Amino acid sequence: MELSIRPGDITQTEADAVVNAANSTLLGGGGVDGAIHRRGGKEILAECRRLRQTQLPDGLPAGQAIPTTAGNLPARWVIHTVGPVWAKTIDKSETLASCYRESLRVAKELGARTVAFPAISAGIYGWPMDDAARIAVQTCRETAGEVGDVVQEVIFVPRGETAEAAFRTALEG
């Protein structure tokens, strides 16, 4: 499985599946989540509402992942995952790693060959960017053996120079 970086706007990234750094309600929000819902259109929100009414009445737990249509995005699917809020005194690294593992597992089930990831939890959830990038890259490398027969490429889509530098450093390490 190839790991690459394409800095910019994840809503414009061409991939089979785009990962959404969602909140547990799945009903849109700020940051990546809001951008994906706005650009993807009402089909994503409608499917998320159906999921809340059926499979996820209490919302999507942190570290889990679930797919929907991608609506108007240049992808086939959106894989929604809820990252943990960073806390200085509680190590939630395993939950963040689970976001990447579970998203890749869902991508494999869908038959997605390319998957684009934002920097999960590194925005308003406050995770330090260098650590978020390290966990993302390390987890994807560790998961490659389980999903690499289907998922051929993981594309990290960092937004901004700091995020791009953190992901480049993590990939070189």
Secondary structure, DSSP 8 states (H G I E B T S, - for coil): -EEEE--S-GGG---SEEEEEE-TT-S--SHHHHHHHHHH-HHHHHHHHHHHHTT-TT---TT-EEEEE-TTSSSSEEEEEE----BTTB--HHHHHHHHHHHHHHHHHHT-SEEEE--TTSSTT---HHHHHHHHHHHHHHHHHHHTTT--EEEE---SHHHHHHHHHHHH-
